[in-house]
Amino acid sequence: MRSFRPLIGLGLAAALGLAACSPSHEAEPVVETQPTLAATQPTEPEVQPVTFTVVGTGDVLSHMPVVEHSIQADGSYDYAPLVADIRPFIEGADLALCHQEVPLTRDEASAHGYPVFAAPAGWAKSTVGLGYDGCSTASNHSWDRGWDGLVETVEILQENGLGAVGTSVSAGQSPIQYYELERAGRKILVAHLAYTYGLNYEYVPEVEQNPWLVNIDNPDRMIQLAKQARSEGADVVIVSAHGGIEYQAEPSQQQVEWAQTLADSGVVDLYLGHHVHVPQPIQQFEGGVEGQGMWAFFGTGNLVSNMGPHMGWGTQNGYIAQATITVPAKGAATVDEVGYTGLVLDTDTNHVYVAANYNQADHPESLLSNEVSAAYYGYLKDVMGDAKEVTQAPANPAVPARVVARR
């Protein structure tokens, strides 16, 4: 290979020769300068994806045997001991939502059951104590205690630090309930909406003239509110829908249409269903946020009730709906996984147990035999099909969700 070094040497010599023939100039003084240090900017911490769990449960019903079984030695009303078996699954979730099917009353001695319900106000403390963050309140029983009862229910829940959505105390109160989760240095905002197919009355002029009192059969309104929530910074939108045919495990046409309408909107992440008093399946609908689909829990059954097996085996079951959601560093949230935790009811004592873990020997208070429990559990598994069953409680979050006041 030829070397180019001699050519470089000749060029340098020529340059020096030219310099020697040039007129001489005084050398410019050399000014010593300090090296310039590049300005260092503090580096922003890298935004981390956040994954969290949401759980939701079924109808809370104040049948009188349940009310009586909830009376404590000091005379207070507390249903938490009846459902103590589910506590780890509720308090272990990042966000836990109940369905307050019936109105609450401060006049606890007047609590009553079917057909016009009123649950003791102390039950709100039970809900908090179990680890719930809030409840949906829109149901066919929302008007059982009229205007005052509807407003009092929301107030009682809020006084106990719970979120409440689906009914409102005034026209000016926001119809959106927000929850804030602080995780990995981020604040994740979850919006909760709720509505019902109707009320147990043919015509309620007060509600007709003041539709803000309770959200009734209006998926389009839910979509409008979901879009508003997105514009206000919501990362996730959950809709609780109260409808279907009672005691029927198969979703009704109305339920399917509701879910598909919400999925088609592209602004709803998750659908939580109530009302039919029996468990209903889980289904993913086409559409959803950014076309990734939307999961629907059609019906979670009852949480507490005194419905007996003569009303159908499904009334002896319910489940805890569970969704695992990730909010990435950029882009839309994803519902990564859904599942259910099956529950079984001992009607004689009104206690509720995690079905997969039930053994009568572990529960001396229970009158539910292992054989009967297994039969109810088998019914539930048939309804749920190949949906994932969750038998281990989620990890308890270090920082609880913050309930954002509805202004």
BAVO-523963 format. One record per residue (C-alpha): residue number from 1; residue in one letter; x, y, z. Coordinates in steps of 0.001 Angstrom, whole numbers, plus 500000, padded with zeros to 6 digits. Example, Ala and Ser with C-alpha at 12.3 -4.5 7.8 and 13.67 -1.06 7.14 Angstrom:
BEGIN
REC  nr rest     c1     c2     c3
REC   1    a 512300 495500 507800
REC   2    s 513670 498940 507140
END
This chain:
BEGIN
REC  nr rest     c1     c2     c3
REC   1    m 500000 500000 500000
REC   2    r 501310 503416 499169
REC   3    s 502011 505685 502062
REC   4    f 500731 509249 501974
REC   5    r 503020 510480 504736
REC   6    p 505726 511959 502337
REC   7    l 503087 514071 500635
REC   8    i 501976 515408 503950
REC   9    g 505587 516272 504774
REC  10    l 506062 518144 501477
REC  11    g 502923 520123 502009
REC  12    l 504029 521116 505457
REC  13    a 507484 522194 504131
REC  14    a 505908 524306 501427
REC  15    a 503712 525991 503924
REC  16    l 506676 526796 506127
REC  17    g 508590 528164 503138
REC  18    l 505757 530492 502232
REC  19    a 505589 531643 505779
REC  20    a 509305 532488 505772
REC  21    c 508887 534740 502703
REC  22    s 505988 536650 504223
REC  23    p 506394 539970 506020
REC  24    s 506877 539537 509741
REC  25    h 504121 540571 512202
REC  26    e 504211 540995 515920
REC  27    a 502874 537978 517671
REC  28    e 499445 538473 519138
REC  29    p 499438 538130 522910
REC  30    v 498084 534824 524058
REC  31    v 495222 535184 526502
REC  32    e 494805 532216 528761
REC  33    t 491185 531259 529266
REC  34    q 489585 528896 531708
REC  35    p 487865 525903 530148
REC  36    t 484139 526467 529844
REC  37    l 482071 523940 531783
REC  38    a 478894 522878 530047
REC  39    a 475840 523979 531991
REC  40    t 474403 520915 533676
REC  41    q 470652 520578 533785
REC  42    p 469051 518446 536493
REC  43    t 467829 515257 534865
REC  44    e 464135 514573 535152
REC  45    p 463390 511211 536751
REC  46    e 462199 508722 534186
REC  47    v 458429 508289 534246
REC  48    q 457577 504768 535331
REC  49    p 454534 502738 534309
REC  50    v 452074 502161 537143
REC  51    t 450163 498905 537606
REC  52    f 447333 498674 540122
REC  53    t 444323 496535 541025
REC  54    v 440657 497512 541145
REC  55    v 438032 495356 542842
REC  56    g 434256 495670 542890
REC  57    t 431557 493744 544737
REC  58    g 427819 493121 544559
REC  59    d 424626 494369 546115
REC  60    v 424472 495391 549777
REC  61    l 420878 494601 550844
REC  62    s 419357 495348 554237
REC  63    h 417028 492368 554587
REC  64    m 415951 492354 558227
REC  65    p 417759 489122 559200
REC  66    v 420988 490713 557912
REC  67    v 420282 493902 559860
REC  68    e 419643 491874 563017
REC  69    h 422785 489797 562549
REC  70    s 424766 493025 562179
REC  71    i 423794 494346 565633
REC  72    q 426826 494360 567937
REC  73    a 426980 493999 571725
REC  74    d 427083 497778 572158
REC  75    g 423983 498224 570007
REC  76    s 425828 499514 566958
REC  77    y 425240 498166 563460
REC  78    d 428219 496604 561714
REC  79    y 427973 494139 558833
REC  80    a 431766 493760 558494
REC  81    p 431933 490665 560762
REC  82    l 429509 488926 558393
REC  83    v 431903 489319 555463
REC  84    a 435224 489253 557342
REC  85    d 436481 486477 555064
REC  86    i 436684 488864 552103
REC  87    r 438536 491649 553932
REC  88    p 442032 490770 552600
REC  89    f 440743 490945 549016
REC  90    i 439187 494371 549596
REC  91    e 441846 496109 551650
REC  92    g 444570 494529 549526
REC  93    a 443381 496261 546353
REC  94    d 444585 499683 545256
REC  95    l 440990 500776 544647
REC  96    a 437919 498998 546070
REC  97    l 434373 499882 544999
REC  98    c 431171 498671 546648
REC  99    h 427593 498867 545397
REC 100    q 425380 500540 547999
REC 101    e 422157 499144 546577
REC 102    v 419839 500610 549202
REC 103    p 419505 503951 550998
REC 104    l 421083 504530 554396
REC 105    t 419341 506109 557373
REC 106    r 420624 507853 560507
REC 107    d 417473 506666 562299
REC 108    e 418900 503175 562593
REC 109    a 415935 501826 564539
REC 110    s 413846 502408 561405
REC 111    a 416082 500234 559210
REC 112    h 414032 497820 557153
REC 113    g 414142 495398 554275
REC 114    y 412185 494405 551203
REC 115    p 410396 495951 549421
REC 116    v 411248 499480 550607
REC 117    f 414772 499312 551973
REC 118    a 416672 501388 554520
REC 119    a 420047 500285 555875
REC 120    p 421506 501569 559163
REC 121    a 424023 504390 558800
REC 122    g 426554 502346 560764
REC 123    w 426964 500124 557734
REC 124    a 428936 502911 556079
REC 125    k 431564 502495 558800
REC 126    s 431572 498781 558029
REC 127    t 432286 499565 554392
REC 128    v 435217 501785 555339
REC 129    g 436528 499250 557826
REC 130    l 436598 496525 555186
REC 131    g 438875 498663 553035
REC 132    y 436509 500091 550449
REC 133    d 437243 503500 548956
REC 134    g 433790 504283 547608
REC 135    c 430483 503015 546270
REC 136    s 428067 503343 543402
REC 137    t 424619 504405 544627
REC 138    a 422430 504352 541497
REC 139    s 419894 501511 541706
REC 140    n 416199 500771 541402
REC 141    h 416053 501325 545179
REC 142    s 417655 504792 545161
REC 143    w 414254 506430 545750
REC 144    d 413045 504022 548448
REC 145    r 413367 506785 551053
REC 146    g 412533 509606 548674
REC 147    w 414522 512782 548110
REC 148    d 415702 513090 551718
REC 149    g 416841 509484 551856
REC 150    l 418729 509764 548582
REC 151    v 420590 512851 549765
REC 152    e 421202 511427 553235
REC 153    t 422767 508296 551744
REC 154    v 425348 510292 549800
REC 155    e 426053 512467 552835
REC 156    i 426555 509477 555147
REC 157    l 428971 507823 552751
REC 158    q 430928 511041 552291
REC 159    e 431019 511762 556030
REC 160    n 432702 508390 556461
REC 161    g 435355 509246 553894
REC 162    l 433873 507204 551056
REC 163    g 433314 508209 547478
REC 164    a 429738 508009 546194
REC 165    v 428479 508247 542632
REC 166    g 425270 507715 540690
REC 167    t 423152 509980 542883
REC 168    s 423767 513599 543889
REC 169    v 422833 515986 546688
REC 170    s 422451 519038 544439
REC 171    a 422385 520114 540814
REC 172    g 425790 521710 541279
REC 173    q 427537 518621 542615
REC 174    s 429853 516962 540110
REC 175    p 428394 513701 538750
REC 176    i 431915 512250 538554
REC 177    q 433689 510635 541501
REC 178    y 437476 510785 541241
REC 179    y 440058 508728 543102
REC 180    e 443753 509571 543130
REC 181    l 446459 506927 543446
REC 182    e 450029 507982 544247
REC 183    r 452320 505353 542813
REC 184    a 455948 505415 541558
REC 185    g 456149 509186 541913
REC 186    r 453007 509688 539825
REC 187    k 449408 510626 540554
REC 188    i 446974 508370 538714
REC 189    l 443429 509711 538410
REC 190    v 440548 507221 538212
REC 191    a 437022 508408 537368
REC 192    h 433973 506435 538549
REC 193    l 430506 506862 537007
REC 194    a 427242 505020 537728
REC 195    y 423673 504741 536482
REC 196    t 420577 502533 536814
REC 197    y 417958 501239 534392
REC 198    g 415239 502917 536465
REC 199    l 413494 503183 539829
REC 200    n 410851 501003 541500
REC 201    y 408177 503561 540700
REC 202    e 406311 504189 537470
REC 203    y 406775 507924 537667
REC 204    v 408757 510130 540044
REC 205    p 408064 513776 539177
REC 206    e 410899 515024 541409
REC 207    v 413432 512967 539462
REC 208    e 411800 513831 536152
REC 209    q 412210 517519 536943
REC 210    n 415625 517102 538593
REC 211    p 417458 514379 536635
REC 212    w 420676 515136 538505
REC 213    l 419245 513313 541540
REC 214    v 419919 509891 540024
REC 215    n 421428 508824 536705
REC 216    i 418780 506787 534862
REC 217    d 419230 504613 531750
REC 218    n 421415 506954 529751
REC 219    p 424638 505414 528398
REC 220    d 425088 508458 526164
REC 221    r 425178 510633 529271
REC 222    m 427822 508332 530750
REC 223    i 429889 508704 527585
REC 224    q 429579 512482 527787
REC 225    l 430749 512381 531411
REC 226    a 433564 509974 530544
REC 227    k 434805 512428 527927
REC 228    q 434596 515209 530492
REC 229    a 436601 513095 532932
REC 230    r 439264 512510 530280
REC 231    s 439464 516242 529622
REC 232    e 439926 516776 533366
REC 233    g 442882 514415 533462
REC 234    a 441402 510986 534167
REC 235    d 443745 508140 533265
REC 236    v 441060 505475 533764
REC 237    v 437244 505578 533566
REC 238    i 435063 502938 535262
REC 239    v 431284 502757 534781
REC 240    s 428970 500907 537192
REC 241    a 425743 499897 535435
REC 242    h 422663 498668 537318
REC 243    g 420407 496561 535113
REC 244    g 419476 493175 533692
REC 245    i 416814 490555 534415
REC 246    e 416725 489556 538065
REC 247    y 417858 486007 538911
REC 248    q 419018 485387 535334
REC 249    a 422686 484526 534863
REC 250    e 422635 485251 531144
REC 251    p 423151 488951 530367
REC 252    s 420054 490627 528984
REC 253    q 419896 492348 525618
REC 254    q 419869 495687 527430
REC 255    q 423059 494842 529316
REC 256    v 424836 493746 526143
REC 257    e 423743 496894 524314
REC 258    w 424878 499082 527203
REC 259    a 428296 497450 527294
REC 260    q 428780 497616 523533
REC 261    t 427728 501279 523443
REC 262    l 430238 502143 526150
REC 263    a 432942 500102 524422
REC 264    d 432240 501790 521085
REC 265    s 432741 505198 522703
REC 266    g 436452 504528 523153
REC 267    v 436515 506397 526473
REC 268    v 435504 503725 529025
REC 269    d 438040 501249 530426
REC 270    l 435881 498967 532572
REC 271    y 432201 498046 533108
REC 272    l 430957 496826 536520
REC 273    g 427416 495411 536556
REC 274    h 424881 494950 539358
REC 275    h 421192 494292 540056
REC 276    v 420280 490727 539059
REC 277    h 421278 489173 542452
REC 278    v 423102 486276 540807
REC 279    p 426570 486068 539282
REC 280    q 426894 486804 535585
REC 281    p 429876 486172 533283
REC 282    i 432761 488370 532218
REC 283    q 433082 489382 528571
REC 284    q 435424 491504 526488
REC 285    f 433819 493774 523890
REC 286    e 435368 495120 520735
REC 287    g 436198 498808 520827
REC 288    g 437425 500241 524079
REC 289    v 440115 502851 524578
REC 290    e 442345 502980 521484
REC 291    g 440609 499881 520151
REC 292    q 442092 497529 522744
REC 293    g 438695 496186 523850
REC 294    m 436632 496781 526986
REC 295    w 436039 494231 529723
REC 296    a 432566 493934 531245
REC 297    f 431665 492232 534514
REC 298    f 427956 491852 533786
REC 299    g 426885 491064 537330
REC 300    t 428729 490463 540589
REC 301    g 425659 489086 542416
REC 302    n 424964 489950 546043
REC 303    l 427462 490818 548734
REC 304    v 425123 490713 551751
REC 305    s 421513 489556 551573
REC 306    n 419039 487064 553014
REC 307    m 417882 485612 549711
REC 308    g 417484 481854 550051
REC 309    p 418228 479037 547607
REC 310    h 414514 478794 546796
REC 311    m 415109 481986 544781
REC 312    g 417759 480200 542745
REC 313    w 421169 478814 543578
REC 314    g 422776 481871 542089
REC 315    t 421486 483966 544991
REC 316    q 423829 481975 547230
REC 317    n 426812 483200 545243
REC 318    g 428470 486438 544382
REC 319    y 431970 487394 543421
REC 320    i 434642 490017 543764
REC 321    a 435492 491440 540354
REC 322    q 439199 492166 539961
REC 323    a 441001 494031 537187
REC 324    t 444717 494700 536870
REC 325    i 445348 497990 535077
REC 326    t 448570 499565 533831
REC 327    v 449037 503257 533085
REC 328    p 452185 503440 530924
REC 329    a 454705 506269 530873
REC 330    k 452962 507521 527738
REC 331    g 449702 506588 526105
REC 332    a 446435 505028 527208
REC 333    a 445932 502727 530165
REC 334    t 445495 499019 529524
REC 335    v 443387 496487 531392
REC 336    d 445957 493709 531528
REC 337    e 443996 491015 533311
REC 338    v 440559 490386 534784
REC 339    g 439332 487717 537150
REC 340    y 436897 486930 539936
REC 341    t 436945 485664 543501
REC 342    g 433930 483439 544081
REC 343    l 431830 483940 547206
REC 344    v 429312 481692 548913
REC 345    l 426541 482692 551355
REC 346    d 425425 480943 554522
REC 347    t 421805 482106 554544
REC 348    d 421179 480868 558089
REC 349    t 423769 483195 559604
REC 350    n 424185 485690 556717
REC 351    h 427941 485136 556668
REC 352    v 429809 485285 553362
REC 353    y 432928 483266 552562
REC 354    v 435526 482934 549823
REC 355    a 434195 479845 548041
REC 356    a 437503 478277 546980
REC 357    n 438868 478392 550533
REC 358    y 435723 477408 552436
REC 359    n 435898 474653 555035
REC 360    q 433160 474532 557643
REC 361    a 435624 473294 560251
REC 362    d 437417 476644 559995
REC 363    h 434209 478596 560665
REC 364    p 432429 477456 563827
REC 365    e 429847 480208 563355
REC 366    s 428725 478744 560019
REC 367    l 425844 476355 559409
REC 368    l 426818 475846 555767
REC 369    s 428060 472320 555120
REC 370    n 431001 471632 552846
REC 371    e 428740 469611 550563
REC 372    v 426218 472397 550062
REC 373    s 428961 474979 549685
REC 374    a 430600 472822 547003
REC 375    a 427302 472609 545118
REC 376    y 426859 476389 545144
REC 377    y 430491 476837 544162
REC 378    g 430046 474439 541260
REC 379    y 427110 476492 540014
REC 380    l 429224 479648 540140
REC 381    k 432078 478072 538199
REC 382    d 429657 476929 535500
REC 383    v 428408 480502 535114
REC 384    m 431898 481990 534998
REC 385    g 433219 479487 532457
REC 386    d 436920 479831 531707
REC 387    a 437324 483204 533431
REC 388    k 440343 483367 535724
REC 389    e 439553 482690 539372
REC 390    v 441547 484714 541901
REC 391    t 442030 482858 545180
REC 392    q 444879 484912 546662
REC 393    a 444309 488447 547906
REC 394    p 446283 491252 546234
REC 395    a 449123 492908 548135
REC 396    n 448067 495657 550511
REC 397    p 448966 499059 548950
REC 398    a 451410 501165 550935
REC 399    v 449493 504362 550155
REC 400    p 445677 504246 550166
REC 401    a 443637 505851 547423
REC 402    r 442612 509451 547992
REC 403    v 438920 510175 547597
REC 404    v 438537 513454 545706
REC 405    a 435610 515499 546982
REC 406    r 432763 515958 544499
REC 407    r 432431 519718 544086
END
